[in-house]
Amino acid sequence: MTAALPAIAFDRIGRDRLPALLRTMPKAELHIHIEGSLEPELIFKLAQRNGVALSYPSVEALRAAYAFTDLQSFLDIYYAGASVLLKEQDFFDMAWAYLEKAAAENVVHTEIFFDPQTHTARGVPMQTVILGLHHACQRAHQELGISAKLILCFLRHLSEEDALATLEAALPWRSYFIGVGLDSSERGHPPEKFARVFARAAELGLHRVAHAGEEGPPPYVAGALDVLKVERIDHGVRSVEDPALMDRLAAERIPLTVCPLSNLKLCGVKDLADHQLPQLLSHGLVAMLNSDDPAYFGGYLNANYLACFEAMPSLGANEAYVLARNSFEASFVSADQRAGWSARLNEAFVAAAA
C-alpha cells in the first residue's frame, strides 16, 4: 500500500468540501449483488423483450413495493425481479448498466456478486449467466477504464449439495470468476452448513467471502472465519455486540464490506445516525462502504457515502480517506494495482487540502 497522507492534510478539508471529495475520490466497491442493481425500468424492458408477465402494472407500482420490513421481505421481491433474466444479452445489459453508474461515481474497481442458482433453477444455463456478465466486465475495462471481477455466490437457504453442484457446474468457466461467496437468508443458515463447498473452493484456489453478522449473530462471523476460512466478511455489523470478536477482526485485518443504506432499508437500524460504522472505524477495523442492492435500497455507492457523512457527525475527511483506502486494501488484486489506486487517492486528498 502507498503510505498514508500526513494527518495535517485532513485538517484543511472542511465539512463543506466533503461531498465533492466523496463523489470524486477513487474507490472500490466489493459488495454489490448484480441482480440487486436491476432497476425497475430495466426489469420492464427485459420483461417486454422476453415475454415475461410481471405482477406489477407499471414501473411506479413496482418501485412502490420496495417497502421492506426485513431481509426476507426484500428477497421475495428480489427473486421476482430476477425472473426477467433469461438470455446472455439480459445479463450483459444488467451488468453494463451498473458498470456505467460505477464508473461515473469514480469506482475504479468492483467485485461483483452473482447468484447462478437464482437463474439455473429457472432453466437458464450457467454459461448464459457467466458469459453475459463476463462480457460486460470486459467491455467496461476497455471502454470505461474500470476493473471488474466476478464472485459466484451460493444461496444459503438452499442445501449444501445444491451449492456443491453449482460450483462444479461453473468450473468450465472457472477463469471468469475469482471467488465464491454466501448470501440470501442468513437466519437459521449458519456458515457451518457450507463447510464442504468452501473447502472445495479453497482447493480450487478461489477467494472466499461470506455474508455474516447482518441479521445473524456474532457467532456467524466467527463461524465464517473459522469454518469457511473466508478472507472477507460481508456486512459484519453485528460484530460490535462481541468485544472479543471486534478485537480479533482488528488484529487480523479482516475486511468488513459494510452497506449502510441496506441496513437502514431492511430495518437493521432505525436511523442512519445509529449505524455501527463509526464504532467499527474507531476500533480500527478494515471497514469500507458498499451499496449491496442499490436498485432496491435507494442508492449506489456515492449515495451511501453522502448519507453516512451527513448522518454521522464523527465522520470527516480522515474517515473518508480510511474508507477508500480500506476498499483497496480489501480488494483481491495485485499489490501494484492497490498502490496505483492508493496513489490516486492521495492525489485527490492533496488537491482537496490545497
Summary of the structure (lengths in Angstrom):
residues: 354
radius of gyration: 19.3
end to end distance: 23.2
largest distance: 59.1
contacts: 1234
relative contact order: 0.16
helix: 58%
strand: 14%
